[in-house]
């Protein structure tokens, strides 16, 4: 595989999300997982490689569905939330993407290594998905994080988030 710069074009967030959701829904249905998603109105265009960003979203949605399946959640607790909103991060305008699942979250060891190349918790995994996702986001001058979701002291899911810088010169269509 040859590493090259992303093919950046002014891209509409809603279209990228729609494409990713359409492709990820196969996996979500396979695991009986319901997707709730919210895309804020009038987001700026992003100067990104839309195919790469869609691949990141698909991977995160698929991982969320697998986390829920692994947690053996009952049908009414099998949901993933995808939210895309404008934010201010590190003193710049960004578009913030988050995928939240209702799985069991991550142990401290997993959290410390989750983006490490070739580290996996899956019996069939290769350990390149999340590392590659983070590399893609960072190649677009963005940042990616992982965190557990708590209800009091109880972990009730996980969240993977990333943001991409919003160009001041790119306005919504």
N, C-alpha and C positions, 0 to 999 in steps of 0.2 A: 504494500500500500504506500502510495506517495502522499506526503503531507503537502498541502497547498493552501493558499489563502482562500477563505470562503468567497463565493460568487455573490457579493452583496448587491442588492437592488432595493429600492424603496418598496417596502412590503406592508400590506395591510394586516394588522394583527388578527382581526376577525376572520379573514380568509385562511390564514395559517392555522388558527384554532379549529375552524370548521373541517379543514382537511385532516388534521391530526385526530380529531374526535371521530370522524367517520372511519378512519383506519383502526383506531383503538377500540371502537365499539365491538368488534368481533371478539376480542379478548375479554372485554367487560361482560358481554353476554355469556360467554363460555363459563365464567365464574359467577354468574347471577349477581353481578354488581351494577348498581344504579349510579349513573353519573349525573351530578348536578353541576352546571357550569354557569359562570357569570363573566361576561366580557363587558367592561365599562364602555360607555358610549364615547364617541369622539376621541379615541386614542390617536396619538400621532403615528404617522408611518414610521417604520423602523428600517434603518439601513442594514439589512441582514441578508444572509443566504436563507431564504424561506424553507427550503428542503431540509437543511440542517436543524433549524429551529423546530420544524414539525417532527423530525426524528427524535429530538430531545423530549418533546411533549408526549409522543407515542410511548417512548421507553418509560417515562415517569408514570403514565397512566397504566401501562401494563404491569409495572412493578407494584403499583398500588393495588390493583386487582389481585395479584398473586399474594400480597401481604394479607389481604382480607381472607382469601381462600385458606392460607396457612393458619390463620387465627380461628378458623372454623366458626365464623360469625353466623348467627341466624339470619334468615332472609331480610328481616326488617333492619338489620344493622350493617348490611352490605352496601355501603355507599362510598363514593369518591367525590370530592369537591374540587373543581378546577375554578380558580378565580384569577382574573387578569385585570389589574387596575393601575392607574398612574400613581406614582409616588415620587418622593424626594429621597434620594439615597446618596450618601457620600457627596453632598452638596451639588447633585445634578438631578435633572428630571429623568426618570426612568419609567419603564413599563415593567411592573412586577407580576410574575406568574407564580402561582402556587398550586400544588397538587397535594391534597390532604386525604389520607385513608383512615379507615376505622379498624386497622389491624392491631397488632400488639406492640408496635413501636420497635425501638432498637435498644439493645443492651449497650452499656458504656463501651465495651470492646468493639462492637459493630459500629457504633457512632464514630469512634476514633479512626476506624479504617474504611468507612463506607465508600470513600472516593479513591481509595488506593487501587492501583492497577493489579489485576489478577486476584483480588480478594473477593470472595463470594460466600454467601450463606446458603446458596441453592445447590442441591445435589447435581443439577444439570447445568448450572451456571458456569460461565467462563471468567467472570469478574472484570469484564471490560466495559459494560454498559454505562454505569454511573461515572466511571473515570472518563470515558469518551464524552458523555454528556457535559461534564464539567469543562473538559477541554474545548468543546464546541462553544459553550457560553463564554468562556474566558477569551477565546479567539475573536469574539464579538465585543470585547471590552466589558463584559458583564460579570456577574458573580453568582455562584450557586451555593446553597446551604441546605442542611438537613437538620431536623429537630423532632423530638417527641412531642406529642400532644397530651396534656395532662388533664385529668378531672380530679382535683385535689392532688394526692400523691400517686394516684393510679394512672398508668400510661394507657391511653385509649386510642392511640393511633400515631401516625407519623406524617410529617410534612416535608416535602422537598420543594424548595423555592428557588427561583432565579430572577434576576432582573437584567434588562438590556437598556443601554442608554438611549434616550429619545433625542433625536437631532432637533435642534432649534429651527432648522431650515425646512424640515419636513412637516407639513401640516396635513391634517386628515382630509380625505377625499370628500 
